[in-house]
């Protein structure tokens, strides 16, 4: 199944919902970052959340960045998504290994630890919107739920999952965000809570072959579910030699001169996709000229 997102409403637009399958993009991230199973699960959950939250953005050039910084061994996770289904991300420590948690599952909370979640919405204004909340569990879905409730005052239910196979490849990955609109009645809230309580494991539904549409039908089918649209998803990085060159120039003239004096070419890796860019001493000299140009 290819990765895609489904956007829907229910209960006469009293509910909006997003459901995705993200196995391919999470597996791609695992391969390029060579992540351990628990790092794959943590990154995969945030990639999945990011691509759904990115789809909520209105403008073609809008971007959303999710940053998790914790005191656990994974140290941090960064994900950036646009409004067109493209997402990228990385973990600070991709090699972290932990024993399974008490439930016998990958210990994402233990890998993340205590810390904060920062959500940065760049809509082209002078200053992006930044919302920061403390992590409530490190399980990521609960932390995203808390962010929506505290920073955006939107009651939400968030489910995120990554299922690994015995060979540590990504077998299933996906997510679900259901949000109540301000005019939702108390009766609707009770009905929705009862339905969500029946959703025990998102990845088990995906592993049974259920599609995002079928998962939404399972949760919202008796509340007047209406599928609005579908959108393909992919792990995509927009790095380029020109972008990386500009980043190197911003290190400053002194640092550039130090690199030139060493007399060796440098290699710069993109954090998001691992692409390697090499710059010769002559390249560095040209960059220094631009750095000191009035």
C-alpha positions as CSV (number, residue, x, y, z in Angstrom):
1,X,0.0,0.0,0.0
2,X,1.4,3.4,-0.9
3,X,1.5,6.1,1.8
4,X,-1.4,8.5,1.8
5,X,-3.5,10.8,4.0
6,X,-7.3,10.9,4.2
7,X,-9.1,14.0,5.4
8,X,-12.7,13.7,6.6
9,X,-15.5,15.3,8.6
10,X,-18.3,13.8,10.7
11,X,-21.3,14.8,12.8
12,X,-22.3,17.7,10.5
13,X,-18.7,19.1,10.6
14,X,-18.6,18.9,14.4
15,X,-15.6,16.6,14.0
16,X,-12.6,16.8,11.6
17,X,-10.4,13.8,11.2
18,X,-7.1,12.8,9.5
19,X,-5.9,9.2,9.0
20,X,-2.6,8.1,7.3
21,X,-0.6,5.1,6.4
22,X,3.1,6.0,6.5
23,X,5.0,2.6,6.3
24,X,7.0,3.5,3.2
25,X,8.2,6.9,4.4
26,X,9.1,5.6,7.9
27,X,11.0,2.7,6.4
28,X,12.8,5.2,4.1
29,X,13.8,7.2,7.1
30,X,15.0,4.0,8.9
31,X,17.2,3.2,5.9
32,X,18.8,6.6,5.4
33,X,19.4,7.2,9.1
34,X,20.2,3.6,10.0
35,X,18.0,3.9,13.1
36,X,17.7,1.3,15.8
37,X,14.2,-0.2,16.3
38,X,13.2,2.2,19.2
39,X,14.7,5.2,17.3
40,X,12.7,4.1,14.2
41,X,9.5,4.0,16.3
42,X,10.1,7.4,17.9
43,X,11.0,9.1,14.6
44,X,8.2,7.3,12.7
45,X,5.6,8.5,15.2
46,X,6.7,12.1,14.9
47,X,7.0,11.9,11.1
48,X,3.4,10.6,11.1
49,X,2.2,13.3,13.4
50,X,4.1,15.9,11.4
51,X,2.6,15.0,8.0
52,X,-0.9,15.1,9.4
53,X,-0.3,18.5,11.1
54,X,1.3,19.8,7.9
55,X,-1.9,19.0,6.0
56,X,-3.7,21.3,8.3
57,X,-1.7,24.3,7.0
58,X,-3.4,26.5,4.5
59,X,-0.7,28.1,2.3
60,X,1.2,26.4,-0.4
61,X,4.5,27.4,1.2
62,X,3.6,26.9,4.8
63,X,5.8,24.7,6.9
64,X,5.5,23.1,10.3
65,X,8.4,21.8,12.4
66,X,8.1,19.6,15.4
67,X,11.0,19.5,17.8
68,X,11.3,17.1,20.7
69,X,14.1,17.5,23.2
70,X,14.3,15.1,26.1
71,X,16.7,13.8,28.7
72,X,16.4,10.3,27.4
73,X,19.2,8.6,25.4
74,X,17.6,9.5,22.0
75,X,18.2,13.2,23.0
76,X,15.9,14.7,20.4
77,X,13.9,14.4,17.3
78,X,13.2,17.0,14.5
79,X,10.5,16.7,11.8
80,X,9.5,19.3,9.2
81,X,6.4,18.9,6.9
82,X,4.7,21.0,4.3
83,X,1.0,21.3,3.3
84,X,1.5,18.9,0.3
85,X,2.3,15.6,2.1
86,X,6.1,15.9,2.1
87,X,7.9,15.3,5.4
88,X,11.5,14.9,6.6
89,X,13.1,14.2,9.9
90,X,15.9,12.9,12.0
91,X,16.8,11.8,15.5
92,X,19.8,13.1,17.4
93,X,21.0,9.6,18.5
94,X,19.8,7.0,15.9
95,X,21.7,4.1,17.4
96,X,20.1,4.0,20.9
97,X,19.1,0.6,22.1
98,X,16.7,-0.1,25.0
99,X,15.0,-3.1,26.4
100,X,11.3,-3.5,25.8
101,X,8.9,-1.7,28.2
102,X,6.7,-3.5,30.7
103,X,4.1,-4.2,28.0
104,X,6.8,-5.9,25.8
105,X,6.8,-3.0,23.3
106,X,9.5,-0.7,22.1
107,X,10.2,1.8,24.9
108,X,9.8,5.1,23.1
109,X,8.9,6.9,26.3
110,X,12.1,5.7,27.9
111,X,14.2,6.7,24.8
112,X,12.7,10.2,24.8
113,X,12.6,10.9,28.5
114,X,11.4,14.1,30.1
115,X,11.6,17.4,28.1
116,X,9.6,19.6,25.8
117,X,7.8,19.6,22.5
118,X,8.1,22.7,20.3
119,X,5.8,23.3,17.4
120,X,6.9,26.0,14.9
121,X,4.4,27.1,12.2
122,X,6.0,29.1,9.4
123,X,3.3,30.8,7.3
124,X,5.5,33.4,5.7
125,X,5.0,36.1,8.3
126,X,8.0,37.9,9.8
127,X,7.9,35.7,12.9
128,X,6.7,32.1,12.9
129,X,4.2,30.9,15.5
130,X,6.0,28.9,18.2
131,X,4.1,26.8,20.7
132,X,6.0,24.9,23.5
133,X,4.7,22.4,26.0
134,X,6.3,20.0,28.4
135,X,6.2,16.3,27.4
136,X,3.6,14.5,29.4
137,X,4.7,10.9,28.6
138,X,7.3,10.8,25.8
139,X,5.0,8.4,23.9
140,X,4.5,11.3,21.4
141,X,0.8,10.7,20.7
142,X,-0.1,11.8,24.2
143,X,2.3,14.7,23.9
144,X,0.7,15.9,20.6
145,X,-2.7,15.5,22.2
146,X,-1.6,17.7,25.1
147,X,-0.1,20.3,22.7
148,X,-3.4,20.6,20.8
149,X,-5.4,21.0,24.1
150,X,-3.1,23.5,25.8
151,X,-1.6,25.6,22.9
152,X,-4.5,25.5,20.4
153,X,-7.4,24.8,22.7
154,X,-8.6,22.0,20.3
155,X,-9.8,18.8,22.1
156,X,-8.1,16.0,20.1
157,X,-7.5,12.3,20.0
158,X,-4.2,11.3,18.5
159,X,-3.1,7.7,17.7
160,X,0.4,7.0,16.3
161,X,2.0,3.7,15.7
162,X,5.0,1.9,14.2
163,X,5.2,-1.8,14.0
164,X,8.5,-3.5,13.3
165,X,9.0,-7.1,11.9
166,X,11.5,-9.6,13.2
167,X,14.2,-8.4,10.8
168,X,13.6,-4.8,12.2
169,X,12.1,-3.5,9.0
170,X,9.0,-1.3,9.3
171,X,6.0,-3.6,8.9
172,X,3.3,-1.0,9.5
173,X,3.1,2.7,10.4
174,X,0.3,5.1,10.5
175,X,-1.7,7.6,12.5
176,X,-5.0,9.2,13.3
177,X,-6.0,12.6,14.5
178,X,-9.6,13.4,15.5
179,X,-10.6,16.9,16.6
180,X,-13.8,18.4,18.0
181,X,-14.9,21.7,16.7
182,X,-15.9,24.4,19.1
183,X,-19.7,23.9,18.6
184,X,-19.6,20.1,19.3
185,X,-22.2,19.1,21.8
186,X,-21.6,17.2,25.0
187,X,-23.5,14.3,23.6
188,X,-21.2,14.2,20.6
189,X,-18.2,14.3,22.9
190,X,-19.5,11.3,24.8
191,X,-20.2,9.3,21.6
192,X,-16.7,10.0,20.3
193,X,-15.0,9.1,23.6
194,X,-16.8,5.8,23.5
195,X,-15.7,5.0,20.0
196,X,-12.1,6.0,20.6
197,X,-12.0,3.7,23.7
198,X,-12.6,0.8,21.3
199,X,-9.4,1.7,19.3
200,X,-6.8,-0.3,21.1
201,X,-4.0,-0.5,18.6
202,X,-3.8,1.4,15.3
203,X,-1.0,-0.7,13.9
204,X,-2.9,-3.9,14.5
205,X,-5.8,-2.5,12.4
206,X,-3.3,-1.7,9.6
207,X,-1.7,-5.1,10.0
208,X,-5.2,-6.6,9.4
209,X,-5.2,-4.8,6.0
210,X,-7.4,-1.9,7.0
211,X,-7.0,1.3,5.0
212,X,-7.1,4.8,6.5
213,X,-10.6,5.1,5.1
214,X,-11.7,1.9,6.9
215,X,-10.1,3.0,10.1
216,X,-12.0,6.2,10.0
217,X,-15.2,4.2,9.2
218,X,-14.5,2.0,12.2
219,X,-14.2,5.1,14.5
220,X,-16.7,7.6,12.9
221,X,-18.9,5.4,10.7
222,X,-22.0,5.9,12.8
223,X,-21.4,9.7,13.2
224,X,-22.0,10.7,9.6
225,X,-18.5,10.2,8.2
226,X,-17.7,12.1,5.0
227,X,-14.4,11.6,3.2
228,X,-13.2,15.0,1.9
229,X,-10.0,14.2,0.0
230,X,-6.9,12.0,-0.2
231,X,-3.3,13.1,-0.6
232,X,-0.1,11.0,-1.3
233,X,2.7,11.2,1.2
234,X,6.5,10.9,0.9
235,X,9.7,11.5,2.8
236,X,11.2,14.3,0.8
237,X,14.2,16.6,1.5
238,X,14.7,19.9,-0.3
239,X,18.4,20.2,0.5
240,X,20.7,21.2,-2.3
241,X,24.4,22.1,-2.8
242,X,23.4,25.8,-3.0
243,X,21.4,25.7,0.3
244,X,24.3,23.9,2.1
245,X,26.8,26.4,0.6
246,X,24.8,29.2,2.1
247,X,24.7,27.5,5.4
248,X,28.5,27.1,5.4
249,X,28.9,30.8,4.5
250,X,26.9,31.8,7.6
251,X,29.5,30.2,9.9
252,X,31.5,33.4,9.3
253,X,34.7,34.6,7.7
254,X,37.0,33.4,10.5
255,X,35.7,29.9,10.4
256,X,36.0,29.8,6.6
257,X,39.5,31.0,6.7
258,X,40.4,28.4,9.3
259,X,39.0,25.7,7.0
260,X,41.0,27.1,4.1
261,X,44.2,27.2,6.2
262,X,43.8,23.5,6.9
263,X,44.2,22.9,3.2
264,X,41.6,20.1,3.0
265,X,38.2,19.8,1.4
266,X,35.3,19.6,3.7
267,X,32.2,17.3,3.6
268,X,28.9,18.5,4.9
269,X,26.0,16.0,5.5
270,X,22.3,16.9,5.5
271,X,20.8,16.0,8.9
272,X,17.5,15.2,7.3
273,X,18.4,12.9,4.4
274,X,22.1,12.1,4.8
275,X,23.1,13.5,1.5
276,X,26.8,14.4,1.4
277,X,28.2,17.6,-0.1
278,X,31.9,18.1,-0.6
279,X,33.6,21.5,-1.0
280,X,37.2,21.9,-2.1
281,X,39.6,24.5,-0.8
282,X,38.9,26.6,-3.9
283,X,35.2,26.4,-3.2
284,X,35.9,27.6,0.3
285,X,37.9,30.5,-1.0
286,X,35.0,31.6,-3.3
287,X,32.6,31.3,-0.3
288,X,35.0,33.5,1.8
289,X,34.9,36.2,-0.8
290,X,31.1,36.2,-0.7
291,X,31.1,36.1,3.1
292,X,33.2,39.3,3.4
293,X,31.6,41.1,0.4
294,X,30.2,44.4,1.6
